[in-house]
Amino acid sequence: MAKGKYEQWLTAEGLLQLEAWARNGLIDEQIASNMGITRSTLSEWKKKHSDISDALKKGKEVIDIQVENALLKRALGYQFTEVTKERIYNETTRKFEFKVTKKVVKEVQPDTTAQIFWLKNRKPAEWRDRKDIEHGGGIDIRKVYEDMSEAELLELAERYEKINKS
């Protein structure tokens, strides 16, 4: 496929190639390079040709779902079977063959970092670090000092100055 002409990327084969690159995790800049164009040209083609945009979106959705599933699996923990094979000579066939010699079920413990990441993104109101707290009334700092005498204010200022010097 010749590179650089948008018509060639609108064919079934071209759209499938774009989708595959996106599914494989390539970013737009890398895809544009593979196509023989600049990223800005790819952006223009995506605006003008919905088939190109749709193919890239479709490919990226697949990989996003796979990453989400992997993150969830890691957050919850999982089991897998580790299979060990050894190369053994078969007297009957007079050939070396791989034979399963051991199967071990292993467990990957849940990952708290993955859990925190998942919860902060899926339930930000409950799990994000920063909480937005609204205060309905005003705070007027002058009211604290308005009933104090000049002598009390000077004494307070002197105490403040001593604290800052030490």
N, C-alpha and C positions, 0 to 999 in steps of 0.2 A: 504494500500500500504506500503510495507516494505521500510524503508528509507535507503539511501546510495548507492544503485546500479543504475548506470546510465541507464541501460536497461529499468528499470521500469519507468523512466522519459521520455523515448522515445515513450511510448505508447500514444494513443490518450487521454486517461484519464490523464496521467502524464503531457503531454504538456498543456492540458487545465488548470490543476491546476497551473502550472508555470505561464501561461498567466494571470490567475485570481489574483495570488499574486502580479504580476507586476502591473496589472491594479488597484489593491487596494492601490498602492503607496508604497509597500514594497521595500526596497533597496536590492541589491544583498546579503549583509551580512545576512539580515533577511530571505531572500529566502533560502539561503544555510542552515541556521539554521533549517528552516522548513523541509528541505530535509534530514537533519541529516548529513550534510557534512560541510567542511570549505569553506570559501569564495574563497580561492585559488583553491580548487578542483572544485568549480563551474566555476571559470574562465577557468580552463583547459577543462572542459566538454563543455563550450561554444565554445572554439576554435576547439575542435575535433568533436563536434556534432552540425551542423548548425541548426537542428530542435530545440534544446534547446535554442540556441541564438535567433533564429527567434521568438519563443514563447514569450520570455522575451521582445524582442523589440516591438512585436505587442501589448503586454499588456501595456507597458510603453507609447507607442504612444497614446493609448486611453486616459489615464489619463492626458498626456501632453495637448492633444486637449481640454479636459474638463477644465483644469486650464487656458489655453489660452482664452477659451470662457468666463469663469468667470471673468478673468481680463479685457477683453474687455467690458463685460457687466457692470462691476463696473466703468470702465473709462468713459463710455458713460452715465451712469445713466439708471434707468429703473423704471417701475411701477409694482406693484403687488397688488393683492387683499387679504386683511386680512379677514379671515372668523372666526366669533365667533359662537361657538355652545354651547348650554346649555342643560343640562340633564333635561328633562321634562317628567312627568308621563303621559302616554297615557291612558285615561279612557277606550277607546275601547278595546285595546289589554291588558290592565292592566299590562303594562311593562314600564320601563323607557326607553326613547329613546333620542338620541341627535338630536336637532333641530337647524338649522341655524337661529340665531336671529339677526345677523348683518353682513353686508359686507361693508368693507371700502377700497377704492382704495388708496394706499399709493405710494409715489414717493421717490425713493432713488436718491439723487442728484449725478451728476458725481463727481468722486473722482480724484482730481488733482494729487495725488501721483501715482495713477494707470495710469493716462494719461502720466505723466513724465516718468514712468518706461517703458511704452509701446513705447513711442517715442524714448527714448534713445536706446532701444534695436532694434527697427524696422528701425529707421532712424538715425543711429549713426553719420553720416557725418554732419547732421544738428543739432542734439540735444545733443550730448555728451558734458560734461562739459569742457573737454580739447580739444582745437583746435590745430592741427598741422599747424604751419606757417613756410614756408620755406623762407629763406633769401638768395638771390642769391649772394650778395656781401660780402666781408669780412669787419671786423671791426678792425682797427689798432689803439689802444688807444695811442700808442706812438706819432702819428701824432698830437694829440691835444696839447702835451707838447713840441714838438720839436722846435717850434718857440719862446718859452718863454725863457727869460733870467734867469740866475741863481738867481737873486734877486727876480724875479717874482715867481719862483718855491719855494724859501724859504718862501716868504710871504704866498703863497698858503698852504704850509705845516703847518705854524704857525696857520692859520685860521682853518685848519682841526683839529689840536691838541686842540684848544680852544673849538671847537664844541663837540669833543669827551669827554672833561672833564666836560662839563655842562650837 
